[in-house]
Amino acid sequence: MLEHIDTSLIDWSRAQFALTAIYHWIFVPLTLGLAVIMGIMETMYYRTGDEFWKRTAKFWMKLFGINFAIGVATGLILEFEFGTNWSNYSWFVGDIFGAPLAIEGILAFFMEATFIAVMFFGWDKVSKKFHLASTWLTGLGATISAWWILVANAWMQNPVGMEFNPDTVRNEMVDFWAVALSPTAVNKFFHTVLSGWVLGAVFVVGVACWFLLKKRNKKFALSSIKIAAWVGLVSALLSAWTGDGSGYQVAQTQPMKLAVMEGYYEGQQGAGLVAIGMLNPEKKTYNDGQDPFLFRIEIPKMLSLLAERKLDGFVPGITDLIEGGYQLKDGTQALSAEEKIERGKTAIGALAAYRAAQAADNDAEAVEAAKVLKENVAYFGYGYIKDVNELVPNVPLTFYAFRVMVMLGGYFILFFIVVLFLAYKRDLSKMKWMHWVALLTIPLGYLAGQAGWVVAECGRQPWAIQDMLPVNAAISKLDVGSVQTTFFIFLVLFTVMLIAEIGILLKAIKKGPEGEDL
């Protein structure tokens, strides 16, 4: 079947899914971040009874609602694409992947839909306590939604809790809790949600500084800045901590991703982490003899500490992972990529033999084929790989995206510290230079989130599901022209939606919060 699939179909299908995911992720993190900040503001209203906090919370809720509505629309399209563009993937792992998505739809989405109505239209119609609960439950619903989506994504990065059924040719879930609570999922959830809180804080600080720049609503702006900056600082620090945990999980389950994140080819003990470096554009393959860097400055032994939690730990590089031969933690020798490909082909052949024996009612041959399949099924996906170089993701894209994410994470910590110092110890309302810095930091918040997803998704290529199913075997057999057409339709649609959201947000911001005393 794969021989008859146009490679451009794979590229266009990946491009369409990436386009949808990128646009969707513009809206989601702001939803998560604003939910926390407006919840804190309404809590202040509930505790003090001060109408100032009510009007402050309502302003940020208005921006939350605008962003939330468009985020839902892009998310729905994203889920439909699994069935349209990736039908082989959906068939192969639908019993596992579909479970968290179904829970997300049934539990989280309906929870959000129920309480968001009370949050927006229940002022003065329900008790203050019930309204406050509705605000927090709306944010909790969005967070739970993120949890189940990230559980599904984490399973693609580190498939656990399942067994391959040769009778149905599907992977089937055998341990729900292994899927739902895998260390990869837990780390991914906290790191991703915290990054959303950072963006929400950056957004609120930036918008509030616009009011200070325009000499409007000073009390509202400074109060919003103080709450958002505290949320942002705590979130940025915790995001750095969970990022370290995510790095450790990547090292254990996706060593190739870690290697390309570092432009790291030759494994060693006590490996250093590249702090600053420029890749050599002449290097095309792992064994072409070219030096991977034009220059680099390393932090000694830091990569070993990140990956193995010890300074002298061995970290395999891209060459090691392709050629194999190094010692694994269990004392066995790592297989080469060629050996994995051969075992993958053996698994695919054994599956075909099993099904043929079953059809012929030849139980003895079916049992033997099932035994061979079980011994090699862990390498099933490698059977679809034609060239070992396909196993190396895009090194420059992953390497630089990782550094953008990390550097911006450090910048946000410094940014919130400075904002809090100026807000409490100086007169921030008169510092125009800081107002401009805050405004220009808003797009950096979005850039950091997108860079993180580039690392997570591009760094695991060519796998749709790590080691189990490459993208070239996960795709639907469609007409390339239809995928190209829908790509450009979605590009125009999402761009119009984004422009519309920005326009509506700007109009709401210019109008400002209710009340002259703000």
Rosetta blueprint (number, residue, H / E / L):
1 M L
2 L H
3 E H
4 H H
5 I L
6 D L
7 T H
8 S H
9 L H
10 I H
11 D H
12 W H
13 S H
14 R H
15 A H
16 Q H
17 F H
18 A H
19 L H
20 T H
21 A H
22 I H
23 Y H
24 H H
25 W H
26 I H
27 F H
28 V H
29 P H
30 L H
31 T H
32 L H
33 G H
34 L H
35 A H
36 V H
37 I H
38 M H
39 G H
40 I H
41 M H
42 E H
43 T H
44 M H
45 Y H
46 Y H
47 R H
48 T H
49 G L
50 D L
51 E H
52 F H
53 W H
54 K H
55 R H
56 T H
57 A H
58 K H
59 F H
60 W H
61 M H
62 K H
63 L H
64 F H
65 G H
66 I H
67 N H
68 F H
69 A H
70 I H
71 G H
72 V H
73 A H
74 T H
75 G H
76 L H
77 I H
78 L H
79 E H
80 F H
81 E H
82 F H
83 G H
84 T H
85 N L
86 W L
87 S H
88 N H
89 Y H
90 S H
91 W H
92 F H
93 V H
94 G H
95 D H
96 I H
97 F H
98 G H
99 A H
100 P H
101 L H
102 A H
103 I H
104 E H
105 G H
106 I H
107 L H
108 A H
109 F H
110 F H
111 M H
112 E H
113 A H
114 T H
115 F H
116 I H
117 A H
118 V H
119 M H
120 F H
121 F H
122 G L
123 W L
124 D L
125 K L
126 V L
127 S L
128 K H
129 K H
130 F H
131 H H
132 L H
133 A H
134 S H
135 T H
136 W H
137 L H
138 T H
139 G H
140 L H
141 G H
142 A H
143 T H
144 I H
145 S H
146 A H
147 W H
148 W H
149 I H
150 L H
151 V H
152 A H
153 N H
154 A H
155 W H
156 M H
157 Q H
158 N L
159 P L
160 V L
161 G L
162 M E
163 E E
164 F E
165 N E
166 P L
167 D L
168 T L
169 V L
170 R E
171 N E
172 E E
173 M E
174 V L
175 D L
176 F H
177 W H
178 A H
179 V H
180 A H
181 L L
182 S L
183 P H
184 T H
185 A H
186 V H
187 N H
188 K H
189 F H
190 F H
191 H H
192 T H
193 V H
194 L H
195 S H
196 G H
197 W H
198 V H
199 L H
200 G H
201 A H
202 V H
203 F H
204 V H
205 V H
206 G H
207 V H
208 A H
209 C H
210 W H
211 F H
212 L H
213 L H
214 K L
215 K L
216 R L
217 N L
218 K H
219 K H
220 F H
221 A H
222 L H
223 S H
224 S H
225 I H
226 K H
227 I H
228 A H
229 A H
230 W H
231 V H
232 G H
233 L H
234 V H
235 S H
236 A H
237 L H
238 L H
239 S H
240 A H
241 W H
242 T H
243 G H
244 D H
245 G H
246 S H
247 G H
248 Y H
249 Q H
250 V H
251 A H
252 Q H
253 T H
254 Q L
255 P H
256 M H
257 K H
258 L H
259 A H
260 V H
261 M H
262 E H
263 G L
264 Y L
265 Y L
266 E L
267 G L
268 Q E
269 Q E
270 G L
271 A L
272 G L
273 L E
274 V E
275 A E
276 I E
277 G E
278 M E
279 L E
280 N L
281 P L
282 E L
283 K L
284 K L
285 T L
286 Y L
287 N L
288 D L
289 G L
290 Q L
291 D L
292 P L
293 F E
294 L E
295 F E
296 R E
297 I E
298 E E
299 I E
300 P L
301 K L
302 M H
303 L H
304 S H
305 L H
306 L H
307 A H
308 E H
309 R L
310 K L
311 L L
312 D L
313 G L
314 F E
315 V E
316 P L
317 G L
318 I H
319 T H
320 D H
321 L H
322 I H
323 E H
324 G L
325 G L
326 Y L
327 Q E
328 L L
329 K L
330 D L
331 G L
332 T L
333 Q E
334 A L
335 L L
336 S L
337 A H
338 E H
339 E H
340 K H
341 I H
342 E H
343 R H
344 G H
345 K H
346 T H
347 A H
348 I H
349 G H
350 A H
351 L H
352 A H
353 A H
354 Y H
355 R H
356 A H
357 A H
358 Q H
359 A H
360 A L
361 D L
362 N L
363 D H
364 A H
365 E H
366 A H
367 V H
368 E H
369 A H
370 A H
371 K H
372 V H
373 L H
374 K H
375 E H
376 N H
377 V H
378 A H
379 Y H
380 F H
381 G H
382 Y H
383 G H
384 Y H
385 I L
386 K L
387 D L
388 V H
389 N H
390 E H
391 L H
392 V L
393 P L
394 N L
395 V H
396 P H
397 L H
398 T H
399 F H
400 Y H
401 A H
402 F H
403 R H
404 V H
405 M H
406 V H
407 M H
408 L H
409 G H
410 G H
411 Y H
412 F H
413 I H
414 L H
415 F H
416 F H
417 I H
418 V H
419 V H
420 L H
421 F H
422 L H
423 A H
424 Y H
425 K H
426 R L
427 D L
428 L H
429 S H
430 K H
431 M L
432 K H
433 W H
434 M H
435 H H
436 W H
437 V H
438 A H
439 L H
440 L H
441 T H
442 I H
443 P H
444 L H
445 G H
446 Y H
447 L H
448 A H
449 G H
450 Q H
451 A H
452 G H
453 W H
454 V H
455 V H
456 A H
457 E H
458 C H
459 G L
460 R L
461 Q L
462 P L
463 W E
464 A E
465 I E
466 Q L
467 D L
468 M L
469 L E
470 P E
471 V H
472 N H
473 A H
474 A H
475 I L
476 S L
477 K L
478 L L
479 D L
480 V H
481 G H
482 S H
483 V H
484 Q H
485 T H
486 T H
487 F H
488 F H
489 I H
490 F H
491 L H
492 V H
493 L H
494 F H
495 T H
496 V H
497 M H
498 L H
499 I H
500 A H
501 E H
502 I H
503 G H
504 I H
505 L H
506 L H
507 K H
508 A H
509 I H
510 K H
511 K H
512 G L
513 P L
514 E L
515 G L
516 E L
517 D L
518 L L
